[in-house]
Amino acid sequence: MNMHSTKPVPFAEREFRDVLGHFATGVAVVTTCHEGSAPIGMAVNSFASVSLDPPEILWSVSSSAPSRDAFALHGAFAVNIMSEHDKDRIMQFARPSDDKFRGIEWRPGWRGVPVLSHAIATLECETKQMIPCGDHEIVVGSVRAIERRDGDPLLFFRGQFSTLGGAV
Ligand SMILES: Cc1cc2nc3c(=O)[nH]c(=O)nc-3n(C[C@H](O)[C@H](O)[C@H](O)COP(=O)(O)O)c2cc1C
């Protein structure tokens, strides 16, 4: 058998998702707003650092996400990194709803983007680029303001939430 075949090995989408799920991440709520109207937010785990100087980060948004257009229109967003106590809050932002901010404490940050009070860190960003890539778009942000608070993160691994101390 040729062990060095260059032919791609076919795999199912389910298997691909499962393999991606082996990369443990934190969980963030990315927020933006319509000028003068309701705040917008969605749960993501695709956040990553990109550049230190200039300070830039990225995340990816599904091209079919109902909130996608609001991010493209406003041109500014905040990445709110969530704490180990925030599983229920995260799930509030993980499905389409007009009422995602019910019971969520927040204040308007740079260009009005919602900064969540429970987040353990927040990066307020100007959208530098939205790069189409398959069924998602990579959103690159230039970081304009940062803050951090005490607390441990919520983790996401193999489709489950956990904490540094174990399952939640
Ligand atoms: C842990 C977790 C991580 C997620 N990561 C992403 C992501 O990186 N990009 C994305 O487009 N959707 C992601 N989602 C799904 C969105 O949160 C979900 O589709 C949400 O409904 C999007 O908001 P919208 O319906 O207002 O557009 C994630 C969901 C969960 C629970």
The ligand as a MOL file (V3000), in Angstrom:
LIG
                    3D

  0  0  0     0  0            999 V3000
M  V30 BEGIN CTAB
M  V30 COUNTS 31 33 0 0 0
M  V30 BEGIN ATOM
M  V30 1 C -20.0020 27.8170 21.3100 0
M  V30 2 C -20.5620 28.4290 20.0600 0
M  V30 3 C -19.7040 28.9810 19.1220 0
M  V30 4 C -20.1910 29.5580 17.9310 0
M  V30 5 N -19.3070 30.1240 17.0600 0
M  V30 6 C -19.7620 30.7390 15.9400 0
M  V30 7 C -18.8500 31.4100 15.0550 0
M  V30 8 O -17.6470 31.4730 15.2990 0
M  V30 9 N -19.3620 32.0140 13.9390 0
M  V30 10 C -20.7060 31.9720 13.6520 0
M  V30 11 O -21.1110 32.5190 12.6200 0
M  V30 12 N -21.5980 31.3460 14.4880 0
M  V30 13 C -21.1560 30.7460 15.6220 0
M  V30 14 N -22.0300 30.1360 16.4830 0
M  V30 15 C -23.4540 30.1180 16.1420 0
M  V30 16 C -24.1350 31.4770 16.3970 0
M  V30 17 O -23.9660 31.9000 17.7320 0
M  V30 18 C -25.6440 31.3510 16.1000 0
M  V30 19 O -25.8210 30.9780 14.7510 0
M  V30 20 C -26.4150 32.6530 16.3740 0
M  V30 21 O -27.7970 32.4100 16.1770 0
M  V30 22 C -25.9660 33.8080 15.4580 0
M  V30 23 O -26.6800 34.9660 15.7810 0
M  V30 24 P -27.8740 35.4770 14.8060 0
M  V30 25 O -28.8540 34.3490 14.7080 0
M  V30 26 O -28.4310 36.6960 15.4950 0
M  V30 27 O -27.2120 35.7960 13.4920 0
M  V30 28 C -21.5780 29.5630 17.6690 0
M  V30 29 C -22.4550 29.0030 18.6250 0
M  V30 30 C -21.9560 28.4410 19.7980 0
M  V30 31 C -22.8970 27.8700 20.8260 0
M  V30 END ATOM
M  V30 BEGIN BOND
M  V30 1 1 1 2
M  V30 2 1 2 3
M  V30 3 2 2 30
M  V30 4 2 3 4
M  V30 5 1 4 5
M  V30 6 1 4 28
M  V30 7 2 5 6
M  V30 8 1 6 7
M  V30 9 1 6 13
M  V30 10 2 7 8
M  V30 11 1 7 9
M  V30 12 1 9 10
M  V30 13 2 10 11
M  V30 14 1 10 12
M  V30 15 2 12 13
M  V30 16 1 13 14
M  V30 17 1 14 15
M  V30 18 1 14 28
M  V30 19 1 15 16
M  V30 20 1 16 17
M  V30 21 1 16 18
M  V30 22 1 18 19
M  V30 23 1 18 20
M  V30 24 1 20 21
M  V30 25 1 20 22
M  V30 26 1 22 23
M  V30 27 1 23 24
M  V30 28 2 24 25
M  V30 29 1 24 26
M  V30 30 1 24 27
M  V30 31 2 28 29
M  V30 32 1 29 30
M  V30 33 1 30 31
M  V30 END BOND
M  V30 END CTAB
M  END
